[in-house]
C-alpha cells in the first residue's frame, strides 16, 4: 500500500486529519511545515492551505475532503461517516456548525492579525462568539459520549479540535468548559498524534 503523507502544522484542521488517521489505525507520515513558508504546499497543490494529503497518485487538500477520502478508501477501519441518511445528515450538520460557528471566530482573529491588526475589540467579539458556540455542544452531549451515534464520527473529529485550539488560543480556558464538553474533547484529542510521530 502506498504511504499516506500529510503536510501541515498545528491547526485544528491538521489535527482532525491526524485524529482520523489514528482512529482508523492507518500509518502515515506527517511532514511539519513552517506556516510562514508554504512554498512546498503551493508547489504540490497550487494553493497555500493545509492540510494536504498525498496517497500514491492522489493529492488532496481540505480536511473535509481528506476525511471522506479516508472513509471511502479504508472502509474496514472504524467509520467516520455512514450510509444511513439521517445519521449522515446529523454528522454533516455538526461539520457545518464546526466551520461556521466554532472555527469562524478563530479565523476572523487570525486574518485580522495577518493583515497587521491587533485590535482587542475584534478579539473580544470573536471570543464571545466562540464561547457562545461552545455552549451549543452541551445539550448534544448530555448523557452521551459522542455527538452522533455510539462511536466517534466525523462530527466529533471536526468539532473537538476546534474547541481544543480555541482553548489554547485564549478564547476560553479549560476550566471554563462544561465537564461533559471537556471529557468529550479529551476523548477525541487522545487520538491526535504529535507532529512527526506516526
C-alpha positions as CSV (number, residue, x, y, z in Angstrom):
1,X,0.0,0.0,0.0
2,X,1.2,3.5,-0.8
3,X,2.3,5.6,2.1
4,X,-0.1,8.2,3.4
5,X,1.7,11.5,3.8
6,X,0.2,14.6,5.5
7,X,1.7,18.1,5.2
8,X,0.7,20.7,7.7
9,X,1.3,22.3,11.1
10,X,-0.6,22.7,14.4
11,X,-4.1,23.8,13.4
12,X,-7.5,22.3,14.1
13,X,-7.9,21.2,10.5
14,X,-4.5,19.4,10.6
15,X,-5.3,17.8,13.9
16,X,-8.6,16.4,12.7
17,X,-6.8,14.6,9.8
18,X,-4.3,13.1,12.3
19,X,-7.1,12.1,14.6
20,X,-9.0,10.4,11.8
21,X,-5.8,8.5,10.7
22,X,-5.1,7.3,14.2
23,X,-8.7,6.4,14.9
24,X,-8.8,4.3,11.7
25,X,-5.3,2.9,12.6
26,X,-3.8,4.0,9.4
27,X,0.0,4.6,9.4
28,X,1.1,7.9,8.0
29,X,4.0,10.3,7.8
30,X,3.4,13.8,9.0
31,X,5.6,16.5,7.3
32,X,5.6,19.5,9.6
33,X,5.9,22.7,7.6
34,X,6.7,26.2,8.6
35,X,3.4,28.3,8.5
36,X,5.5,31.2,7.3
37,X,6.9,29.3,4.3
38,X,4.2,27.4,2.3
39,X,6.2,27.0,-0.9
40,X,6.2,23.2,-0.6
41,X,2.4,23.2,-0.2
42,X,1.9,25.7,-3.1
43,X,4.2,23.6,-5.3
44,X,2.2,20.4,-4.6
45,X,-1.3,21.9,-4.8
46,X,-1.2,25.4,-6.3
47,X,-2.8,26.8,-3.1
48,X,-1.4,27.7,0.3
49,X,-3.8,26.0,2.8
50,X,-3.2,22.9,4.9
51,X,-3.7,20.0,5.5
52,X,-2.5,18.4,2.3
53,X,-2.6,14.6,2.0
54,X,-0.7,12.5,-0.6
55,X,-1.5,8.9,-1.0
56,X,0.2,7.4,-4.1
57,X,-1.1,9.4,-7.1
58,X,-3.9,11.0,-5.1
59,X,-3.3,14.5,-3.8
60,X,-5.9,16.3,-1.7
61,X,-6.3,19.5,0.3
62,X,-9.2,20.5,2.6
63,X,-9.6,18.5,5.7
64,X,-13.3,17.6,5.0
65,X,-12.3,16.1,1.6
66,X,-9.5,14.2,3.2
67,X,-11.8,12.7,5.9
68,X,-14.2,11.5,3.2
69,X,-11.4,10.0,1.1
70,X,-10.1,8.1,4.1
71,X,-13.5,6.8,5.0
72,X,-14.3,5.8,1.4
73,X,-10.9,4.1,0.7
74,X,-10.5,2.4,4.0
75,X,-14.0,1.2,4.9
76,X,-12.9,-1.8,7.0
77,X,-11.5,0.6,9.6
78,X,-13.9,2.4,12.1
79,X,-16.2,4.6,10.0
80,X,-16.3,8.4,10.3
81,X,-19.5,8.6,8.2
82,X,-22.2,6.1,7.5
83,X,-24.8,5.1,4.8
84,X,-27.8,5.9,7.0
85,X,-29.2,9.2,5.6
86,X,-30.5,10.6,8.9
87,X,-27.2,9.9,10.7
88,X,-25.2,11.3,7.8
89,X,-27.3,14.5,7.8
90,X,-26.6,14.9,11.6
91,X,-22.9,14.4,11.1
92,X,-22.8,16.9,8.3
93,X,-24.8,19.4,10.4
94,X,-22.1,19.2,13.0
95,X,-19.4,19.7,10.4
96,X,-21.2,22.9,9.2
97,X,-21.5,24.0,12.8
98,X,-17.8,23.4,13.3
99,X,-16.8,25.6,10.4
100,X,-19.5,28.3,10.6
101,X,-19.8,28.8,14.3
102,X,-16.7,27.4,16.1
103,X,-13.9,28.0,13.6
104,X,-15.1,31.3,12.1
105,X,-14.3,33.4,15.1
106,X,-10.7,32.0,15.2
107,X,-10.3,32.6,11.5
108,X,-11.5,36.1,12.0
109,X,-8.8,36.9,14.5
110,X,-6.1,35.1,12.6
111,X,-6.9,37.0,9.4
112,X,-7.1,40.3,11.3
113,X,-3.6,39.7,12.7
114,X,-2.2,38.6,9.4
115,X,-3.4,42.0,8.0
116,X,-1.4,43.7,10.7
117,X,-4.3,44.4,13.2
118,X,-4.0,43.8,16.9
119,X,-7.4,45.1,17.9
120,X,-8.7,43.8,21.2
121,X,-12.2,44.7,20.2
122,X,-12.0,42.2,17.3
123,X,-10.6,39.6,19.6
124,X,-13.2,40.2,22.3
125,X,-16.1,39.9,19.8
126,X,-14.6,36.7,18.3
127,X,-14.0,35.3,21.8
128,X,-17.7,35.9,22.8
129,X,-18.9,34.3,19.5
130,X,-16.7,31.2,20.2
131,X,-17.8,30.9,23.8
132,X,-21.5,31.1,22.7
133,X,-21.0,28.4,20.1
134,X,-19.3,26.1,22.6
135,X,-22.3,26.2,24.8
136,X,-24.3,24.6,22.0
137,X,-22.3,21.4,22.4
138,X,-23.5,20.8,26.0
139,X,-27.1,19.7,25.2
140,X,-25.9,17.4,22.4
141,X,-23.5,15.7,24.8
142,X,-25.9,15.4,27.7
143,X,-25.6,11.8,28.8
144,X,-23.7,10.9,25.6
145,X,-20.0,10.2,24.8
146,X,-20.2,11.3,21.1
147,X,-22.2,14.0,19.2
148,X,-23.8,11.4,16.8
149,X,-24.4,7.7,17.5
150,X,-22.5,5.4,19.8
151,X,-19.0,5.9,18.4
152,X,-16.8,8.7,17.3
153,X,-17.7,10.1,13.9
154,X,-16.8,12.9,11.5
155,X,-18.9,15.2,13.8
156,X,-16.6,14.7,16.7
157,X,-13.4,14.7,14.6
158,X,-14.4,18.0,13.0
159,X,-15.5,20.0,16.1
160,X,-13.4,18.8,19.0
161,X,-10.0,20.0,17.6
162,X,-11.5,23.5,17.1
163,X,-12.6,23.6,20.7
164,X,-9.1,22.4,21.7
165,X,-7.4,25.1,19.6
166,X,-9.8,27.8,20.8
167,X,-9.0,27.0,24.4
168,X,-5.3,27.1,23.6
169,X,-5.7,30.3,21.7
170,X,-7.2,32.1,24.7
171,X,-10.8,32.0,23.6
172,X,-11.7,30.0,26.7
173,X,-9.9,28.3,29.5
174,X,-10.2,24.5,30.0
175,X,-11.7,25.2,33.5
176,X,-14.4,27.2,31.8
177,X,-15.6,24.3,29.7
178,X,-18.6,22.2,30.8
179,X,-17.3,18.9,32.3
180,X,-19.1,16.9,29.5
181,X,-17.6,19.0,26.8
182,X,-14.1,18.8,28.4
183,X,-14.3,15.0,28.7
184,X,-15.6,14.6,25.2
185,X,-12.8,16.9,23.8
186,X,-10.2,14.9,25.7
187,X,-11.6,11.6,24.3
188,X,-11.3,12.9,20.8
189,X,-8.0,14.6,21.2
190,X,-6.5,11.4,22.7
191,X,-6.3,10.2,19.1
192,X,-4.1,13.1,18.0
193,X,-0.5,12.1,17.3
194,X,2.0,14.9,17.9
195,X,3.6,16.2,14.7
196,X,6.3,13.9,13.3
197,X,5.2,10.8,15.3
198,X,3.1,8.2,13.3
